[in-house]
Amino acid sequence: MTVVSVSMPEDLLERIDQFADDHGYTGRSEVLREASRNLMGEFEDKKLEGRELMGVVTVLFDYETTTVEEKMMHLRHEYEDIVASNFHSHVGGHHCMELFVLEGSLEEISAFVGKIRATKDTLTIDYSVSPVDDFSPLADLS
C-alpha cells in the first residue's frame, strides 16, 4: 500500500486512536481507510440516481471565531434552486446551527454537501438523503 501523510488536529487524532482501540481496529490507518471508503461511497447508491430527492443538512459551528455563517449564506444563494428551506439557530453559549432542506438530484445534493464539507471551521456536518418521487402509504411497507 501507498503511505499518505495527512495533517489533522491532535484532538481528532486522539479520537481516531481511541475509536480504533474501542472498536478492535488494528490502528488508525484501518479506521481512515474505512472512513474514506464510506465517504467515497455514500453518494454512489444506484437506487438514488435519476430520482428526485430530499436532503437535510445540519451544520454546527462556533459563531465567535469563524466566518462560517457568512459562507453558509453564500452557499444558500449559490444553490437557491435546490434549497427549499434554511433555518438558523443559536445552540449553547458560542455555537450556531444551520439546517438546510434540499430538493434536487443526487448530483446537486452531493455538490452542496461537498461545498459544506469543504467549509473551514465547521464543527460537525450531518445529513440524510431520501427519495421523494415515490411515496407509498405506510400500510404498503409490510
Accessible surface in RSA format (square Angstrom, percent):
REM  Atomic radii and reference values for relative SASA: ProtOr
REM  Chains: A
REM  Algorithm: Lee & Richards
REM  Probe-radius: 1.40
REM  Slices: 20
REM RES _ NUM      All-atoms   Total-Side   Main-Chain    Non-polar    All polar
REM                ABS   REL    ABS   REL    ABS   REL    ABS   REL    ABS   REL
RES MET A   1   197.52 102.3 115.39  76.4  82.13 195.5 117.99 100.3  79.53 105.4
RES THR A   2   122.91  87.4  93.42  94.7  29.49  70.3  63.43  85.2  59.47  89.9
RES VAL A   3   143.60  94.5 116.22 105.2  27.38  66.0 120.25 104.5  23.35  63.3
RES VAL A   4   111.02  73.1  83.93  76.0  27.09  65.3  87.23  75.8  23.79  64.5
RES SER A   5   114.21  96.5  79.48 106.1  34.73  80.0  51.63 109.9  62.58  87.7
RES VAL A   6    90.44  59.5  59.68  54.0  30.76  74.1  63.55  55.2  26.89  72.9
RES SER A   7   115.26  97.4  83.02 110.8  32.24  74.3  49.95 106.4  65.31  91.5
RES MET A   8    52.33  27.1  20.04  13.3  32.28  76.9  27.42  23.3  24.91  33.0
RES PRO A   9    84.92  61.9  71.86  65.5  13.06  47.5  84.27  69.6   0.64   4.0
RES GLU A  10   115.24  66.2 106.71  80.7   8.53  20.3  53.13 102.8  62.10  50.7
RES ASP A  11    94.19  66.0  90.41  90.0   3.77   8.9  38.22  89.9  55.97  55.8
RES LEU A  12    70.35  39.2  69.57  49.8   0.78   2.0  70.35  49.4   0.00   0.0
RES LEU A  13    39.03  21.7  39.03  27.9   0.00   0.0  39.03  27.4   0.00   0.0
RES GLU A  14   100.31  57.6  94.49  71.5   5.82  13.9  37.06  71.7  63.25  51.6
RES ARG A  15   171.19  71.9 164.34  83.8   6.85  16.3  53.32  72.9 117.86  71.4
RES ILE A  16    17.76  10.1  16.38  12.2   1.38   3.3  17.72  12.8   0.03   0.1
RES ASP A  17    46.28  32.4  44.25  44.0   2.02   4.8  25.06  59.0  21.22  21.2
RES GLN A  18    99.52  55.7  97.69  71.4   1.83   4.3  39.25  83.6  60.27  45.7
RES PHE A  19    86.65  43.3  83.25  51.6   3.39   8.8  86.17  52.2   0.48   1.4
RES ALA A  20     3.35   3.1   3.28   5.1   0.07   0.2   3.28   4.6   0.07   0.2
RES ASP A  21   111.76  78.3  84.70  84.3  27.07  64.0  24.25  57.1  87.52  87.3
RES ASP A  22    93.80  65.7  56.93  56.7  36.87  87.2  21.05  49.5  72.75  72.6
RES HIS A  23   111.16  60.8  80.18  55.7  30.98  79.3  59.62  61.4  51.54  60.0
RES GLY A  24    68.66  84.7   0.00   N/A  68.66  84.7  37.08 101.8  31.58  70.7
RES TYR A  25    47.93  22.4  31.02  17.6  16.91  44.0  14.77  11.1  33.16  40.9
RES THR A  26   131.02  93.2  89.05  90.3  41.97 100.0  83.23 111.8  47.79  72.3
RES GLY A  27    26.57  32.8   0.00   N/A  26.57  32.8  26.57  72.9   0.00   0.0
RES ARG A  28   103.82  43.6 100.02  51.0   3.80   9.0  31.40  42.9  72.43  43.9
RES SER A  29    65.94  55.7  60.87  81.2   5.06  11.7  25.91  55.2  40.03  56.1
RES GLU A  30    53.82  30.9  53.06  40.1   0.76   1.8  13.44  26.0  40.39  33.0
RES VAL A  31    14.81   9.7  13.65  12.4   1.15   2.8  13.96  12.1   0.85   2.3
RES LEU A  32    56.35  31.4  55.68  39.8   0.67   1.7  56.06  39.4   0.29   0.8
RES ARG A  33    88.15  37.0  84.42  43.0   3.72   8.9  42.23  57.7  45.92  27.8
RES GLU A  34    65.15  37.4  65.15  49.3   0.00   0.0  16.00  30.9  49.15  40.1
RES ALA A  35    52.02  47.8  42.02  64.8  10.01  22.8  47.67  67.1   4.35  11.5
RES SER A  36    60.12  50.8  56.45  75.3   3.67   8.5  30.54  65.0  29.58  41.4
RES ARG A  37   148.14  62.2 135.79  69.2  12.36  29.4  75.14 102.7  73.00  44.2
RES ASN A  38    92.27  63.6  83.65  80.8   8.62  20.8  29.62  71.3  62.65  60.6
RES LEU A  39    86.61  48.2  77.60  55.5   9.01  22.6  79.56  55.9   7.05  19.0
RES MET A  40   136.37  70.6 124.38  82.3  11.99  28.6 104.00  88.4  32.37  42.9
RES GLY A  41    33.07  40.8   0.00   N/A  33.07  40.8  20.49  56.2  12.58  28.2
RES GLU A  42    62.11  35.7  34.82  26.3  27.29  65.0  28.24  54.6  33.87  27.7
RES PHE A  43    34.68  17.3  27.52  17.0   7.15  18.6  27.52  16.7   7.15  20.5
RES GLU A  44   109.99  63.1  98.81  74.8  11.18  26.6  38.07  73.6  71.92  58.7
RES ASP A  45    61.44  43.0  52.20  52.0   9.23  21.8  22.30  52.5  39.14  39.0
RES LYS A  46   154.63  75.4 139.01  85.3  15.62  37.2  97.36  87.6  57.27  61.0
RES LYS A  47   163.53  79.8 151.04  92.7  12.49  29.7 103.05  92.8  60.48  64.4
RES LEU A  48    23.25  12.9  23.25  16.6   0.00   0.0  23.25  16.3   0.00   0.0
RES GLU A  49    77.27  44.4  61.77  46.7  15.50  36.9  17.29  33.4  59.98  49.0
RES GLY A  50    81.62 100.7   0.00   N/A  81.62 100.7  43.88 120.4  37.75  84.5
RES ARG A  51    69.17  29.0  64.93  33.1   4.24  10.1  25.02  34.2  44.15  26.8
RES GLU A  52    85.63  49.2  81.47  61.6   4.16   9.9  35.26  68.2  50.37  41.1
RES LEU A  53     0.00   0.0   0.00   0.0   0.00   0.0   0.00   0.0   0.00   0.0
RES MET A  54    66.18  34.3  65.88  43.6   0.30   0.7  37.58  32.0  28.60  37.9
RES GLY A  55     0.40   0.5   0.00   N/A   0.40   0.5   0.40   1.1   0.00   0.0
RES VAL A  56    41.58  27.4  41.03  37.1   0.55   1.3  41.03  35.6   0.55   1.5
RES VAL A  57     0.50   0.3   0.50   0.5   0.00   0.0   0.50   0.4   0.00   0.0
RES THR A  58    39.91  28.4  39.14  39.7   0.77   1.8  26.22  35.2  13.70  20.7
RES VAL A  59     0.00   0.0   0.00   0.0   0.00   0.0   0.00   0.0   0.00   0.0
RES LEU A  60    46.92  26.1  46.82  33.5   0.11   0.3  46.82  32.9   0.11   0.3
RES PHE A  61     0.50   0.2   0.50   0.3   0.00   0.0   0.50   0.3   0.00   0.0
RES ASP A  62    31.38  22.0  31.38  31.2   0.00   0.0   5.95  14.0  25.43  25.4
RES TYR A  63    85.65  40.0  68.01  38.7  17.64  45.9  41.55  31.2  44.10  54.4
RES GLU A  64   105.38  60.5  69.12  52.3  36.26  86.3  24.77  47.9  80.61  65.8
RES THR A  65   103.84  73.9  70.71  71.7  33.12  78.9  71.44  96.0  32.40  49.0
RES THR A  66    29.29  20.8   6.08   6.2  23.21  55.3  10.38  13.9  18.91  28.6
RES THR A  67    81.05  57.6  74.36  75.4   6.69  16.0  70.15  94.2  10.90  16.5
RES VAL A  68     0.25   0.2   0.25   0.2   0.00   0.0   0.25   0.2   0.00   0.0
RES GLU A  69    80.15  46.0  78.88  59.7   1.27   3.0  27.76  53.7  52.39  42.8
RES GLU A  70    97.38  55.9  91.20  69.0   6.18  14.7  28.26  54.7  69.13  56.4
RES LYS A  71    75.42  36.8  73.39  45.0   2.03   4.8  54.12  48.7  21.30  22.7
RES MET A  72     1.38   0.7   1.29   0.9   0.09   0.2   1.34   1.1   0.04   0.1
RES MET A  73    79.76  41.3  78.99  52.3   0.77   1.8  41.98  35.7  37.78  50.1
RES HIS A  74   101.66  55.6  98.00  68.1   3.66   9.4  70.13  72.3  31.54  36.7
RES LEU A  75    14.07   7.8  14.05  10.0   0.02   0.1  14.05   9.9   0.02   0.1
RES ARG A  76    73.79  31.0  73.10  37.3   0.69   1.6  18.89  25.8  54.89  33.3
RES HIS A  77   104.45  57.1  96.47  67.1   7.99  20.4  72.47  74.7  31.98  37.2
RES GLU A  78   103.58  59.5  66.84  50.6  36.74  87.5  43.78  84.7  59.80  48.8
RES TYR A  79    36.45  17.0  32.27  18.4   4.18  10.9  27.29  20.5   9.16  11.3
RES GLU A  80   120.58  69.2 103.12  78.0  17.46  41.6  30.03  58.1  90.54  73.9
RES ASP A  81   138.12  96.7 102.46 102.0  35.66  84.3  34.17  80.4 103.94 103.7
RES ILE A  82     9.11   5.2   7.00   5.2   2.12   5.1   8.86   6.4   0.25   0.7
RES VAL A  83    23.03  15.2   5.39   4.9  17.64  42.5   5.69   4.9  17.33  47.0
RES ALA A  84    58.66  53.9  17.70  27.3  40.96  93.2  27.80  39.2  30.86  81.7
RES SER A  85    57.20  48.3  48.65  64.9   8.55  19.7  27.48  58.5  29.72  41.6
RES ASN A  86    42.50  29.3  10.67  10.3  31.84  76.7   6.10  14.7  36.40  35.2
RES PHE A  87   109.88  55.0 107.11  66.3   2.78   7.2 109.88  66.6   0.00   0.0
RES HIS A  88    61.93  33.8  40.48  28.1  21.45  54.9  38.51  39.7  23.41  27.2
RES SER A  89    32.13  27.2  27.50  36.7   4.63  10.7   6.96  14.8  25.17  35.3
RES HIS A  90   124.53  68.1 101.50  70.5  23.03  58.9  74.79  77.1  49.74  57.9
RES VAL A  91    66.85  44.0  63.47  57.5   3.38   8.1  66.54  57.8   0.32   0.9
RES GLY A  92    67.59  83.4   0.00   N/A  67.59  83.4  39.91 109.5  27.68  62.0
RES GLY A  93    59.28  73.1   0.00   N/A  59.28  73.1  34.53  94.7  24.76  55.4
RES HIS A  94    88.90  48.6  88.24  61.3   0.66   1.7  58.20  60.0  30.70  35.7
RES HIS A  95    60.38  33.0  60.26  41.9   0.11   0.3  37.68  38.8  22.70  26.4
RES CYS A  96     0.27   0.2   0.27   0.3   0.00   0.0   0.00   0.0   0.27   0.3
RES MET A  97    35.58  18.4  35.58  23.5   0.00   0.0  20.57  17.5  15.01  19.9
RES GLU A  98     6.02   3.5   6.02   4.6   0.00   0.0   0.15   0.3   5.87   4.8
RES LEU A  99    49.09  27.3  49.02  35.1   0.08   0.2  49.02  34.4   0.08   0.2
RES PHE A 100     0.30   0.2   0.30   0.2   0.00   0.0   0.30   0.2   0.00   0.0
RES VAL A 101    36.88  24.3  36.88  33.4   0.00   0.0  36.88  32.0   0.00   0.0
RES LEU A 102     0.00   0.0   0.00   0.0   0.00   0.0   0.00   0.0   0.00   0.0
RES GLU A 103    93.51  53.7  88.25  66.8   5.26  12.5  14.92  28.9  78.60  64.2
RES GLY A 104     4.15   5.1   0.00   N/A   4.15   5.1   4.15  11.4   0.00   0.0
RES SER A 105    31.85  26.9  30.88  41.2   0.97   2.2  26.98  57.4   4.88   6.8
RES LEU A 106     7.01   3.9   6.86   4.9   0.15   0.4   6.86   4.8   0.15   0.4
RES GLU A 107   110.54  63.5 100.98  76.4   9.56  22.8  70.98 137.3  39.56  32.3
RES GLU A 108    76.27  43.8  72.16  54.6   4.11   9.8  29.50  57.1  46.77  38.2
RES ILE A 109     0.00   0.0   0.00   0.0   0.00   0.0   0.00   0.0   0.00   0.0
RES SER A 110    35.19  29.7  31.17  41.6   4.03   9.3   6.45  13.7  28.74  40.3
RES ALA A 111    47.17  43.4  33.52  51.7  13.65  31.0  45.23  63.7   1.93   5.1
RES PHE A 112     0.00   0.0   0.00   0.0   0.00   0.0   0.00   0.0   0.00   0.0
RES VAL A 113     0.74   0.5   0.74   0.7   0.00   0.0   0.74   0.6   0.00   0.0
RES GLY A 114    36.51  45.0   0.00   N/A  36.51  45.0  30.72  84.3   5.80  13.0
RES LYS A 115    90.61  44.2  84.71  52.0   5.89  14.0  60.14  54.1  30.46  32.4
RES ILE A 116     0.00   0.0   0.00   0.0   0.00   0.0   0.00   0.0   0.00   0.0
RES ARG A 117    91.40  38.4  67.68  34.5  23.72  56.5  31.76  43.4  59.64  36.1
RES ALA A 118    86.27  79.3  48.74  75.2  37.53  85.4  61.22  86.2  25.05  66.4
RES THR A 119    15.62  11.1   5.50   5.6  10.12  24.1   6.28   8.4   9.34  14.1
RES LYS A 120   148.63  72.5 137.60  84.4  11.03  26.3  92.35  83.1  56.28  60.0
RES ASP A 121    65.13  45.6  45.96  45.7  19.17  45.3  12.75  30.0  52.38  52.2
RES THR A 122    29.71  21.1   8.90   9.0  20.81  49.6   0.00   0.0  29.71  44.9
RES LEU A 123    94.81  52.8  65.14  46.6  29.67  74.6  67.95  47.7  26.87  72.3
RES THR A 124    79.73  56.7  72.89  73.9   6.84  16.3  67.41  90.5  12.32  18.6
RES ILE A 125    44.03  25.1  15.37  11.5  28.66  69.1  15.37  11.1  28.66  77.8
RES ASP A 126   100.08  70.1  98.28  97.8   1.81   4.3  23.68  55.7  76.41  76.2
RES TYR A 127    48.12  22.5  25.58  14.6  22.54  58.7  27.21  20.4  20.91  25.8
RES SER A 128    63.64  53.8  57.25  76.4   6.39  14.7  44.76  95.3  18.88  26.4
RES VAL A 129    34.68  22.8   8.69   7.9  25.99  62.6   8.98   7.8  25.70  69.7
RES SER A 130    43.85  37.1  43.15  57.6   0.70   1.6  17.30  36.8  26.55  37.2
RES PRO A 131    46.07  33.6  38.91  35.5   7.16  26.0  38.91  32.1   7.16  44.5
RES VAL A 132    42.11  27.7  27.14  24.6  14.97  36.1  27.14  23.6  14.97  40.6
RES ASP A 133    73.59  51.5  35.12  35.0  38.47  91.0  31.25  73.5  42.34  42.2
RES ASP A 134   103.56  72.5  81.18  80.8  22.38  52.9  17.02  40.1  86.53  86.3
RES PHE A 135   161.59  80.8 131.08  81.2  30.51  79.4 133.08  80.7  28.51  81.6
RES SER A 136    57.04  48.2  35.10  46.8  21.94  50.5  13.35  28.4  43.68  61.2
RES PRO A 137    90.61  66.0  77.35  70.5  13.26  48.2  89.77  74.1   0.84   5.2
RES LEU A 138   149.75  83.4 134.81  96.4  14.94  37.6 135.33  95.0  14.43  38.8
RES ALA A 139    88.15  81.1  58.25  89.9  29.90  68.0  71.61 100.9  16.54  43.8
RES ASP A 140    98.78  69.2  69.52  69.2  29.26  69.2  23.32  54.9  75.45  75.3
RES LEU A 141   124.81  69.5  93.68  67.0  31.13  78.3  96.91  68.1  27.91  75.1
RES SER A 142   144.49 122.1  72.94  97.3  71.55 164.8  83.97 178.8  60.52  84.8
END  Absolute sums over single chains surface
CHAIN  1 A     9756.5       7696.9       2059.6       5469.1       4287.3
END  Absolute sums over all chains
TOTAL          9756.5       7696.9       2059.6       5469.1       4287.3
